[in-house]
Amino acid sequence: MLAELYQLAQGQGHIAERAQIACQITEQYQGGQISESEYQELMRDLARFDDVCENSAELEARTALFTAIVVVAKLS
């Protein structure tokens, strides 16, 4: 799933921006810069899609981003 997250980050638009942020947060966690609880909290916040456009063309990308964030951060 981490590979999918990085792939989404290569795109353009809001989904790519969120994926880039998720990658940065993951790198900070892996580098020991933030704790596991901070990591999970940040990823939970990022997984919320309240300000994402409801455009059906983005639905697949939104779903992929959400899944990647949840799986990478092991959120339940």
N, C-alpha and C positions, 0 to 999 in steps of 0.2 A: 504494500500500500504506500510505502514511502516513495517508491518510484513513481506511482501515479500522482502523488502530491507534487513532486518535482516536475512532472510532465504538465500538470495543470498550471503550474507557475510560469511555464514558458509561453503561455497564451497571452491574450490581451483582454482588457476590460476588468470589470469588478471581480469576477471569479479568479482570474489570474492574480490580481492584487491580494486577495484573501489567501490564495494558495502560497504566494510568496511570503506573506506574514507567517503563515503556519510553518513554512520551511525555516524561517528565521527563528521562530520560537523553539522548534525542534532542535535546531543547531545549538541554541543557548542551553537547552536542557541537556543535550548530549555532551556539551562542553563544561557542564557543572556550574553554569552561571545562574541557573534558577533551580529551585527545588522541584520535586515531583508534584507536590501539591500546587505550587505556582504554575507549573507547566499545564497541569490538567485544568486549572481554573481559566487560564488564558485560552486554552484550546476550546473549552466549553463556550466561552464568550465568543470566540471566533466562529464557532459552528452555528451560532444563532443567525438566522437569515432575515431579520426584521427589515433591513434596509436594502436587501437585494431585489432587483427588478423582478417582477413576476412574469417576465417574458417567457413564453413556452419554449422558445428557441434555446434558452439557457437552462432549461430544466435538467437535461442530461448532465451538463457540466456542474450545476448546483448539487445534484445528487452525488456525483463522483467526488466533488470536493467535500461534502458533508461526510460521506463514507470514509474517505481517506483520513480526514481529521479525527474522526471517532476511533478508527482502527489504529492509527499511528499513536494516538494519545491513550489508547486503551480505556476509553471512557465508557461508562455504563449508565 
